Amino acid sequence: MSQQSQLTDIDAIETQEWVEALEAVIENEGVERAHFLLEQMIDKARRTGANLPYSANTA
């Protein structure tokens, strides 16, 4: 079972807003910009103490 499927979404509306925002970035600015933004958010989360699993796999 994946880690994502083990998590409970406590705010489905907020999650949908984030997903829609990401889709809009991809549509309007491209996947490279979306990738950059996600990397920035992951970096910020890790620097503020979030325990994010590291994966060396790339798409």
CHARMM-style PDB file with segment names, atoms N, HN, CA, C and O in Angstrom:
ATOM      1  N   MET     1       0.857  -1.182   0.000  1.00  0.00      PROA
ATOM      2  CA  MET     1       0.000   0.000   0.000  1.00  0.00      PROA
ATOM      3  C   MET     1       0.892   1.232   0.000  1.00  0.00      PROA
ATOM      4  O   MET     1       1.852   1.296   0.769  1.00  0.00      PROA
ATOM      5  N   SER     2       0.595   2.209  -0.847  1.00  0.00      PROA
ATOM      6  HN  SER     2      -0.184   2.157  -1.471  1.00  0.00      PROA
ATOM      7  CA  SER     2       1.419   3.406  -0.930  1.00  0.00      PROA
ATOM      8  C   SER     2       1.157   4.330   0.240  1.00  0.00      PROA
ATOM      9  O   SER     2       0.105   4.272   0.877  1.00  0.00      PROA
ATOM     10  N   GLN     3       2.147   5.195   0.517  1.00  0.00      PROA
ATOM     11  HN  GLN     3       3.002   5.242   0.000  1.00  0.00      PROA
ATOM     12  CA  GLN     3       1.993   6.145   1.621  1.00  0.00      PROA
ATOM     13  C   GLN     3       0.819   7.072   1.363  1.00  0.00      PROA
ATOM     14  O   GLN     3       0.078   7.399   2.290  1.00  0.00      PROA
ATOM     15  N   GLN     4       0.634   7.504   0.110  1.00  0.00      PROA
ATOM     16  HN  GLN     4       1.236   7.238  -0.643  1.00  0.00      PROA
ATOM     17  CA  GLN     4      -0.458   8.421  -0.209  1.00  0.00      PROA
ATOM     18  C   GLN     4      -1.811   7.812   0.126  1.00  0.00      PROA
ATOM     19  O   GLN     4      -2.682   8.511   0.645  1.00  0.00      PROA
ATOM     20  N   SER     5      -2.011   6.531  -0.158  1.00  0.00      PROA
ATOM     21  HN  SER     5      -1.303   5.964  -0.580  1.00  0.00      PROA
ATOM     22  CA  SER     5      -3.300   5.908   0.108  1.00  0.00      PROA
ATOM     23  C   SER     5      -3.531   5.710   1.601  1.00  0.00      PROA
ATOM     24  O   SER     5      -4.666   5.481   2.020  1.00  0.00      PROA
ATOM     25  N   GLN     6      -2.472   5.794   2.418  1.00  0.00      PROA
ATOM     26  HN  GLN     6      -1.550   5.980   2.078  1.00  0.00      PROA
ATOM     27  CA  GLN     6      -2.605   5.657   3.855  1.00  0.00      PROA
ATOM     28  C   GLN     6      -2.996   6.968   4.520  1.00  0.00      PROA
ATOM     29  O   GLN     6      -3.427   6.966   5.673  1.00  0.00      PROA
ATOM     30  N   LEU     7      -2.855   8.093   3.816  1.00  0.00      PROA
ATOM     31  HN  LEU     7      -2.505   8.095   2.879  1.00  0.00      PROA
ATOM     32  CA  LEU     7      -3.167   9.390   4.381  1.00  0.00      PROA
ATOM     33  C   LEU     7      -4.647   9.701   4.231  1.00  0.00      PROA
ATOM     34  O   LEU     7      -5.289   9.288   3.266  1.00  0.00      PROA
ATOM     35  N   THR     8      -5.176  10.433   5.200  1.00  0.00      PROA
ATOM     36  HN  THR     8      -4.654  10.768   5.985  1.00  0.00      PROA
ATOM     37  CA  THR     8      -6.563  10.866   5.143  1.00  0.00      PROA
ATOM     38  C   THR     8      -6.580  12.340   4.783  1.00  0.00      PROA
ATOM     39  O   THR     8      -5.876  13.139   5.402  1.00  0.00      PROA
ATOM     40  N   ASP     9      -7.370  12.705   3.796  1.00  0.00      PROA
ATOM     41  HN  ASP     9      -7.941  12.056   3.294  1.00  0.00      PROA
ATOM     42  CA  ASP     9      -7.473  14.102   3.383  1.00  0.00      PROA
ATOM     43  C   ASP     9      -8.435  14.811   4.333  1.00  0.00      PROA
ATOM     44  O   ASP     9      -9.643  14.578   4.302  1.00  0.00      PROA
ATOM     45  N   ILE    10      -7.879  15.680   5.175  1.00  0.00      PROA
ATOM     46  HN  ILE    10      -6.897  15.870   5.199  1.00  0.00      PROA
ATOM     47  CA  ILE    10      -8.710  16.373   6.162  1.00  0.00      PROA
ATOM     48  C   ILE    10      -9.380  17.623   5.592  1.00  0.00      PROA
ATOM     49  O   ILE    10     -10.239  18.218   6.242  1.00  0.00      PROA
ATOM     50  N   ASP    11      -8.988  18.024   4.371  1.00  0.00      PROA
ATOM     51  HN  ASP    11      -8.290  17.541   3.842  1.00  0.00      PROA
ATOM     52  CA  ASP    11      -9.591  19.199   3.743  1.00  0.00      PROA
ATOM     53  C   ASP    11      -9.604  19.002   2.228  1.00  0.00      PROA
ATOM     54  O   ASP    11      -8.741  19.516   1.515  1.00  0.00      PROA
ATOM     55  N   ALA    12     -10.583  18.260   1.757  1.00  0.00      PROA
ATOM     56  HN  ALA    12     -11.283  17.843   2.336  1.00  0.00      PROA
ATOM     57  CA  ALA    12     -10.667  17.915   0.335  1.00  0.00      PROA
ATOM     58  C   ALA    12     -10.812  19.148  -0.554  1.00  0.00      PROA
ATOM     59  O   ALA    12     -10.315  19.158  -1.680  1.00  0.00      PROA
ATOM     60  N   ILE    13     -11.476  20.172  -0.069  1.00  0.00      PROA
ATOM     61  HN  ILE    13     -11.880  20.164   0.846  1.00  0.00      PROA
ATOM     62  CA  ILE    13     -11.649  21.393  -0.867  1.00  0.00      PROA
ATOM     63  C   ILE    13     -10.304  22.080  -1.073  1.00  0.00      PROA
ATOM     64  O   ILE    13      -9.986  22.495  -2.187  1.00  0.00      PROA
ATOM     65  N   GLU    14      -9.512  22.203  -0.009  1.00  0.00      PROA
ATOM     66  HN  GLU    14      -9.770  21.866   0.896  1.00  0.00      PROA
ATOM     67  CA  GLU    14      -8.190  22.813  -0.143  1.00  0.00      PROA
ATOM     68  C   GLU    14      -7.326  21.987  -1.087  1.00  0.00      PROA
ATOM     69  O   GLU    14      -6.624  22.540  -1.934  1.00  0.00      PROA
ATOM     70  N   THR    15      -7.373  20.675  -0.944  1.00  0.00      PROA
ATOM     71  HN  THR    15      -7.942  20.225  -0.255  1.00  0.00      PROA
ATOM     72  CA  THR    15      -6.597  19.803  -1.820  1.00  0.00      PROA
ATOM     73  C   THR    15      -6.979  20.033  -3.272  1.00  0.00      PROA
ATOM     74  O   THR    15      -6.106  20.140  -4.134  1.00  0.00      PROA
ATOM     75  N   GLN    16      -8.255  20.108  -3.547  1.00  0.00      PROA
ATOM     76  HN  GLN    16      -8.963  20.021  -2.846  1.00  0.00      PROA
ATOM     77  CA  GLN    16      -8.716  20.339  -4.911  1.00  0.00      PROA
ATOM     78  C   GLN    16      -8.230  21.689  -5.430  1.00  0.00      PROA
ATOM     79  O   GLN    16      -7.869  21.808  -6.601  1.00  0.00      PROA
ATOM     80  N   GLU    17      -8.218  22.700  -4.575  1.00  0.00      PROA
ATOM     81  HN  GLU    17      -8.511  22.603  -3.624  1.00  0.00      PROA
ATOM     82  CA  GLU    17      -7.718  24.016  -4.984  1.00  0.00      PROA
ATOM     83  C   GLU    17      -6.239  23.958  -5.358  1.00  0.00      PROA
ATOM     84  O   GLU    17      -5.821  24.573  -6.340  1.00  0.00      PROA
ATOM     85  N   TRP    18      -5.447  23.220  -4.578  1.00  0.00      PROA
ATOM     86  HN  TRP    18      -5.787  22.720  -3.781  1.00  0.00      PROA
ATOM     87  CA  TRP    18      -4.019  23.073  -4.885  1.00  0.00      PROA
ATOM     88  C   TRP    18      -3.829  22.325  -6.212  1.00  0.00      PROA
ATOM     89  O   TRP    18      -2.998  22.706  -7.036  1.00  0.00      PROA
ATOM     90  N   VAL    19      -4.604  21.268  -6.402  1.00  0.00      PROA
ATOM     91  HN  VAL    19      -5.279  20.959  -5.732  1.00  0.00      PROA
ATOM     92  CA  VAL    19      -4.503  20.489  -7.644  1.00  0.00      PROA
ATOM     93  C   VAL    19      -4.894  21.354  -8.844  1.00  0.00      PROA
ATOM     94  O   VAL    19      -4.227  21.316  -9.879  1.00  0.00      PROA
ATOM     95  N   GLU    20      -5.953  22.122  -8.712  1.00  0.00      PROA
ATOM     96  HN  GLU    20      -6.495  22.154  -7.872  1.00  0.00      PROA
ATOM     97  CA  GLU    20      -6.384  23.002  -9.804  1.00  0.00      PROA
ATOM     98  C   GLU    20      -5.339  24.083 -10.085  1.00  0.00      PROA
ATOM     99  O   GLU    20      -5.108  24.433 -11.242  1.00  0.00      PROA
ATOM    100  N   ALA    21      -4.713  24.607  -9.046  1.00  0.00      PROA
ATOM    101  HN  ALA    21      -4.900  24.323  -8.106  1.00  0.00      PROA
ATOM    102  CA  ALA    21      -3.667  25.604  -9.236  1.00  0.00      PROA
ATOM    103  C   ALA    21      -2.491  25.002 -10.000  1.00  0.00      PROA
ATOM    104  O   ALA    21      -1.940  25.630 -10.904  1.00  0.00      PROA
ATOM    105  N   LEU    22      -2.112  23.778  -9.629  1.00  0.00      PROA
ATOM    106  HN  LEU    22      -2.560  23.268  -8.895  1.00  0.00      PROA
ATOM    107  CA  LEU    22      -1.022  23.104 -10.334  1.00  0.00      PROA
ATOM    108  C   LEU    22      -1.392  22.860 -11.792  1.00  0.00      PROA
ATOM    109  O   LEU    22      -0.573  23.078 -12.685  1.00  0.00      PROA
ATOM    110  N   GLU    23      -2.609  22.413 -12.038  1.00  0.00      PROA
ATOM    111  HN  GLU    23      -3.274  22.235 -11.313  1.00  0.00      PROA
ATOM    112  CA  GLU    23      -3.065  22.198 -13.415  1.00  0.00      PROA
ATOM    113  C   GLU    23      -3.008  23.496 -14.212  1.00  0.00      PROA
ATOM    114  O   GLU    23      -2.632  23.482 -15.384  1.00  0.00      PROA
ATOM    115  N   ALA    24      -3.376  24.623 -13.594  1.00  0.00      PROA
ATOM    116  HN  ALA    24      -3.681  24.635 -12.641  1.00  0.00      PROA
ATOM    117  CA  ALA    24      -3.351  25.912 -14.276  1.00  0.00      PROA
ATOM    118  C   ALA    24      -1.924  26.319 -14.611  1.00  0.00      PROA
ATOM    119  O   ALA    24      -1.671  26.847 -15.694  1.00  0.00      PROA
ATOM    120  N   VAL    25      -0.986  26.079 -13.696  1.00  0.00      PROA
ATOM    121  HN  VAL    25      -1.191  25.650 -12.816  1.00  0.00      PROA
ATOM    122  CA  VAL    25       0.419  26.394 -13.978  1.00  0.00      PROA
ATOM    123  C   VAL    25       0.901  25.557 -15.154  1.00  0.00      PROA
ATOM    124  O   VAL    25       1.542  26.079 -16.066  1.00  0.00      PROA
ATOM    125  N   ILE    26       0.601  24.277 -15.141  1.00  0.00      PROA
ATOM    126  HN  ILE    26       0.080  23.853 -14.400  1.00  0.00      PROA
ATOM    127  CA  ILE    26       1.031  23.402 -16.245  1.00  0.00      PROA
ATOM    128  C   ILE    26       0.446  23.893 -17.564  1.00  0.00      PROA
ATOM    129  O   ILE    26       1.155  23.976 -18.567  1.00  0.00      PROA
ATOM    130  N   GLU    27      -0.828  24.216 -17.569  1.00  0.00      PROA
ATOM    131  HN  GLU    27      -1.405  24.150 -16.755  1.00  0.00      PROA
ATOM    132  CA  GLU    27      -1.503  24.655 -18.790  1.00  0.00      PROA
ATOM    133  C   GLU    27      -0.974  25.996 -19.296  1.00  0.00      PROA
ATOM    134  O   GLU    27      -0.792  26.183 -20.499  1.00  0.00      PROA
ATOM    135  N   ASN    28      -0.728  26.925 -18.378  1.00  0.00      PROA
ATOM    136  HN  ASN    28      -0.876  26.774 -17.401  1.00  0.00      PROA
ATOM    137  CA  ASN    28      -0.370  28.283 -18.790  1.00  0.00      PROA
ATOM    138  C   ASN    28       1.125  28.559 -18.863  1.00  0.00      PROA
ATOM    139  O   ASN    28       1.568  29.401 -19.644  1.00  0.00      PROA
ATOM    140  N   GLU    29       1.901  27.848 -18.047  1.00  0.00      PROA
ATOM    141  HN  GLU    29       1.541  27.164 -17.413  1.00  0.00      PROA
ATOM    142  CA  GLU    29       3.332  28.138 -17.985  1.00  0.00      PROA
ATOM    143  C   GLU    29       4.220  26.941 -18.297  1.00  0.00      PROA
ATOM    144  O   GLU    29       5.427  27.090 -18.483  1.00  0.00      PROA
ATOM    145  N   GLY    30       3.620  25.755 -18.352  1.00  0.00      PROA
ATOM    146  HN  GLY    30       2.639  25.634 -18.200  1.00  0.00      PROA
ATOM    147  CA  GLY    30       4.374  24.570 -18.736  1.00  0.00      PROA
ATOM    148  C   GLY    30       4.811  23.715 -17.559  1.00  0.00      PROA
ATOM    149  O   GLY    30       4.788  24.136 -16.402  1.00  0.00      PROA
ATOM    150  N   VAL    31       5.211  22.497 -17.901  1.00  0.00      PROA
ATOM    151  HN  VAL    31       5.231  22.155 -18.841  1.00  0.00      PROA
ATOM    152  CA  VAL    31       5.597  21.531 -16.883  1.00  0.00      PROA
ATOM    153  C   VAL    31       6.897  21.915 -16.182  1.00  0.00      PROA
ATOM    154  O   VAL    31       7.094  21.588 -15.012  1.00  0.00      PROA
ATOM    155  N   GLU    32       7.782  22.608 -16.896  1.00  0.00      PROA
ATOM    156  HN  GLU    32       7.622  22.874 -17.847  1.00  0.00      PROA
ATOM    157  CA  GLU    32       9.035  23.009 -16.272  1.00  0.00      PROA
ATOM    158  C   GLU    32       8.779  23.959 -15.108  1.00  0.00      PROA
ATOM    159  O   GLU    32       9.399  23.830 -14.053  1.00  0.00      PROA
ATOM    160  N   ARG    33       7.871  24.909 -15.295  1.00  0.00      PROA
ATOM    161  HN  ARG    33       7.367  25.013 -16.153  1.00  0.00      PROA
ATOM    162  CA  ARG    33       7.536  25.847 -14.227  1.00  0.00      PROA
ATOM    163  C   ARG    33       6.863  25.112 -13.066  1.00  0.00      PROA
ATOM    164  O   ARG    33       7.161  25.383 -11.903  1.00  0.00      PROA
ATOM    165  N   ALA    34       5.966  24.192 -13.378  1.00  0.00      PROA
ATOM    166  HN  ALA    34       5.724  23.972 -14.323  1.00  0.00      PROA
ATOM    167  CA  ALA    34       5.304  23.416 -12.332  1.00  0.00      PROA
ATOM    168  C   ALA    34       6.331  22.620 -11.532  1.00  0.00      PROA
ATOM    169  O   ALA    34       6.257  22.562 -10.304  1.00  0.00      PROA
ATOM    170  N   HSD    35       7.273  22.015 -12.218  1.00  0.00      PROA
ATOM    171  HN  HSD    35       7.333  22.061 -13.216  1.00  0.00      PROA
ATOM    172  CA  HSD    35       8.321  21.246 -11.556  1.00  0.00      PROA
ATOM    173  C   HSD    35       9.137  22.152 -10.638  1.00  0.00      PROA
ATOM    174  O   HSD    35       9.418  21.787  -9.496  1.00  0.00      PROA
ATOM    175  N   PHE    36       9.517  23.319 -11.126  1.00  0.00      PROA
ATOM    176  HN  PHE    36       9.289  23.615 -12.053  1.00  0.00      PROA
ATOM    177  CA  PHE    36      10.275  24.275 -10.323  1.00  0.00      PROA
ATOM    178  C   PHE    36       9.509  24.641  -9.053  1.00  0.00      PROA
ATOM    179  O   PHE    36      10.075  24.625  -7.960  1.00  0.00      PROA
ATOM    180  N   LEU    37       8.240  24.966  -9.191  1.00  0.00      PROA
ATOM    181  HN  LEU    37       7.780  24.978 -10.078  1.00  0.00      PROA
ATOM    182  CA  LEU    37       7.433  25.355  -8.035  1.00  0.00      PROA
ATOM    183  C   LEU    37       7.324  24.218  -7.024  1.00  0.00      PROA
ATOM    184  O   LEU    37       7.439  24.445  -5.820  1.00  0.00      PROA
ATOM    185  N   LEU    38       7.106  23.008  -7.503  1.00  0.00      PROA
ATOM    186  HN  LEU    38       7.013  22.824  -8.482  1.00  0.00      PROA
ATOM    187  CA  LEU    38       7.011  21.863  -6.597  1.00  0.00      PROA
ATOM    188  C   LEU    38       8.328  21.626  -5.865  1.00  0.00      PROA
ATOM    189  O   LEU    38       8.330  21.339  -4.668  1.00  0.00      PROA
ATOM    190  N   GLU    39       9.439  21.744  -6.572  1.00  0.00      PROA
ATOM    191  HN  GLU    39       9.438  21.978  -7.544  1.00  0.00      PROA
ATOM    192  CA  GLU    39      10.745  21.580  -5.926  1.00  0.00      PROA
ATOM    193  C   GLU    39      10.959  22.648  -4.857  1.00  0.00      PROA
ATOM    194  O   GLU    39      11.504  22.358  -3.792  1.00  0.00      PROA
ATOM    195  N   GLN    40      10.535  23.874  -5.131  1.00  0.00      PROA
ATOM    196  HN  GLN    40      10.092  24.109  -5.996  1.00  0.00      PROA
ATOM    197  CA  GLN    40      10.655  24.942  -4.148  1.00  0.00      PROA
ATOM    198  C   GLN    40       9.811  24.645  -2.910  1.00  0.00      PROA
ATOM    199  O   GLN    40      10.256  24.876  -1.785  1.00  0.00      PROA
ATOM    200  N   MET    41       8.619  24.145  -3.109  1.00  0.00      PROA
ATOM    201  HN  MET    41       8.258  23.957  -4.022  1.00  0.00      PROA
ATOM    202  CA  MET    41       7.734  23.827  -1.985  1.00  0.00      PROA
ATOM    203  C   MET    41       8.283  22.667  -1.167  1.00  0.00      PROA
ATOM    204  O   MET    41       8.220  22.694   0.062  1.00  0.00      PROA
ATOM    205  N   ILE    42       8.815  21.658  -1.829  1.00  0.00      PROA
ATOM    206  HN  ILE    42       8.865  21.637  -2.827  1.00  0.00      PROA
ATOM    207  CA  ILE    42       9.416  20.524  -1.124  1.00  0.00      PROA
ATOM    208  C   ILE    42      10.612  20.987  -0.305  1.00  0.00      PROA
ATOM    209  O   ILE    42      10.772  20.589   0.848  1.00  0.00      PROA
ATOM    210  N   ASP    43      11.453  21.829  -0.902  1.00  0.00      PROA
ATOM    211  HN  ASP    43      11.323  22.153  -1.840  1.00  0.00      PROA
ATOM    212  CA  ASP    43      12.617  22.353  -0.194  1.00  0.00      PROA
ATOM    213  C   ASP    43      12.188  23.138   1.043  1.00  0.00      PROA
ATOM    214  O   ASP    43      12.745  22.950   2.124  1.00  0.00      PROA
ATOM    215  N   LYS    44      11.218  24.001   0.887  1.00  0.00      PROA
ATOM    216  HN  LYS    44      10.765  24.154   0.008  1.00  0.00      PROA
ATOM    217  CA  LYS    44      10.723  24.803   2.009  1.00  0.00      PROA
ATOM    218  C   LYS    44      10.153  23.907   3.108  1.00  0.00      PROA
ATOM    219  O   LYS    44      10.418  24.130   4.289  1.00  0.00      PROA
ATOM    220  N   ALA    45       9.379  22.903   2.727  1.00  0.00      PROA
ATOM    221  HN  ALA    45       9.164  22.721   1.767  1.00  0.00      PROA
ATOM    222  CA  ALA    45       8.795  21.986   3.706  1.00  0.00      PROA
ATOM    223  C   ALA    45       9.889  21.267   4.486  1.00  0.00      PROA
ATOM    224  O   ALA    45       9.810  21.166   5.710  1.00  0.00      PROA
ATOM    225  N   ARG    46      10.898  20.772   3.799  1.00  0.00      PROA
ATOM    226  HN  ARG    46      10.962  20.854   2.805  1.00  0.00      PROA
ATOM    227  CA  ARG    46      11.985  20.065   4.475  1.00  0.00      PROA
ATOM    228  C   ARG    46      12.744  21.000   5.407  1.00  0.00      PROA
ATOM    229  O   ARG    46      13.104  20.614   6.518  1.00  0.00      PROA
ATOM    230  N   ARG    47      12.988  22.229   4.959  1.00  0.00      PROA
ATOM    231  HN  ARG    47      12.696  22.543   4.056  1.00  0.00      PROA
ATOM    232  CA  ARG    47      13.740  23.184   5.776  1.00  0.00      PROA
ATOM    233  C   ARG    47      12.961  23.605   7.022  1.00  0.00      PROA
ATOM    234  O   ARG    47      13.559  24.034   8.009  1.00  0.00      PROA
ATOM    235  N   THR    48      11.655  23.488   6.985  1.00  0.00      PROA
ATOM    236  HN  THR    48      11.170  23.139   6.183  1.00  0.00      PROA
ATOM    237  CA  THR    48      10.852  23.859   8.154  1.00  0.00      PROA
ATOM    238  C   THR    48      10.481  22.649   9.009  1.00  0.00      PROA
ATOM    239  O   THR    48       9.661  22.753   9.921  1.00  0.00      PROA
ATOM    240  N   GLY    49      11.084  21.509   8.710  1.00  0.00      PROA
ATOM    241  HN  GLY    49      11.750  21.424   7.969  1.00  0.00      PROA
ATOM    242  CA  GLY    49      10.930  20.351   9.575  1.00  0.00      PROA
ATOM    243  C   GLY    49       9.956  19.291   9.127  1.00  0.00      PROA
ATOM    244  O   GLY    49       9.744  18.318   9.850  1.00  0.00      PROA
ATOM    245  N   ALA    50       9.358  19.440   7.971  1.00  0.00      PROA
ATOM    246  HN  ALA    50       9.530  20.231   7.383  1.00  0.00      PROA
ATOM    247  CA  ALA    50       8.436  18.414   7.490  1.00  0.00      PROA
ATOM    248  C   ALA    50       9.216  17.142   7.165  1.00  0.00      PROA
ATOM    249  O   ALA    50      10.299  17.205   6.584  1.00  0.00      PROA
ATOM    250  N   ASN    51       8.674  16.015   7.534  1.00  0.00      PROA
ATOM    251  HN  ASN    51       7.794  15.964   8.006  1.00  0.00      PROA
ATOM    252  CA  ASN    51       9.308  14.736   7.258  1.00  0.00      PROA
ATOM    253  C   ASN    51       8.782  14.215   5.928  1.00  0.00      PROA
ATOM    254  O   ASN    51       7.780  13.502   5.878  1.00  0.00      PROA
ATOM    255  N   LEU    52       9.472  14.582   4.849  1.00  0.00      PROA
ATOM    256  HN  LEU    52      10.286  15.162   4.890  1.00  0.00      PROA
ATOM    257  CA  LEU    52       9.079  14.132   3.514  1.00  0.00      PROA
ATOM    258  C   LEU    52      10.027  13.030   3.081  1.00  0.00      PROA
ATOM    259  O   LEU    52      11.244  13.213   3.118  1.00  0.00      PROA
ATOM    260  N   PRO    53       9.495  11.901   2.674  1.00  0.00      PROA
ATOM    261  CA  PRO    53      10.380  10.828   2.216  1.00  0.00      PROA
ATOM    262  C   PRO    53      11.126  11.248   0.960  1.00  0.00      PROA
ATOM    263  O   PRO    53      10.581  11.941   0.101  1.00  0.00      PROA
ATOM    264  N   TYR    54      12.359  10.827   0.865  1.00  0.00      PROA
ATOM    265  HN  TYR    54      12.802  10.263   1.563  1.00  0.00      PROA
ATOM    266  CA  TYR    54      13.176  11.153  -0.304  1.00  0.00      PROA
ATOM    267  C   TYR    54      13.115  10.004  -1.281  1.00  0.00      PROA
ATOM    268  O   TYR    54      13.210   8.839  -0.895  1.00  0.00      PROA
ATOM    269  N   SER    55      12.956  10.335  -2.549  1.00  0.00      PROA
ATOM    270  HN  SER    55      12.879  11.282  -2.863  1.00  0.00      PROA
ATOM    271  CA  SER    55      12.985   9.330  -3.596  1.00  0.00      PROA
ATOM    272  C   SER    55      13.909   9.810  -4.691  1.00  0.00      PROA
ATOM    273  O   SER    55      13.729  10.905  -5.224  1.00  0.00      PROA
ATOM    274  N   ALA    56      14.898   9.001  -5.031  1.00  0.00      PROA
ATOM    275  HN  ALA    56      15.044   8.112  -4.598  1.00  0.00      PROA
ATOM    276  CA  ALA    56      15.838   9.362  -6.083  1.00  0.00      PROA
ATOM    277  C   ALA    56      15.279   9.058  -7.464  1.00  0.00      PROA
ATOM    278  O   ALA    56      15.933   9.342  -8.468  1.00  0.00      PROA
ATOM    279  N   ASN    57      14.098   8.494  -7.533  1.00  0.00      PROA
ATOM    280  HN  ASN    57      13.566   8.264  -6.718  1.00  0.00      PROA
ATOM    281  CA  ASN    57      13.484   8.168  -8.822  1.00  0.00      PROA
ATOM    282  C   ASN    57      12.966   9.430  -9.487  1.00  0.00      PROA
ATOM    283  O   ASN    57      12.413  10.307  -8.824  1.00  0.00      PROA
ATOM    284  N   THR    58      13.145   9.521 -10.793  1.00  0.00      PROA
ATOM    285  HN  THR    58      13.595   8.809 -11.332  1.00  0.00      PROA
ATOM    286  CA  THR    58      12.608  10.654 -11.544  1.00  0.00      PROA
ATOM    287  C   THR    58      11.583  10.155 -12.552  1.00  0.00      PROA
ATOM    288  O   THR    58      11.578   8.986 -12.937  1.00  0.00      PROA
ATOM    289  N   ALA    59      10.742  11.046 -12.955  1.00  0.00      PROA
ATOM    290  HN  ALA    59      10.746  11.996 -12.641  1.00  0.00      PROA
ATOM    291  CA  ALA    59       9.696  10.682 -13.908  1.00  0.00      PROA
ATOM    292  C   ALA    59      10.279  10.406 -15.269  1.00  0.00      PROA
ATOM    293  OT1 ALA    59       9.544  10.083 -16.202  1.00  0.00      PROA
TER     294      ALA     59
END
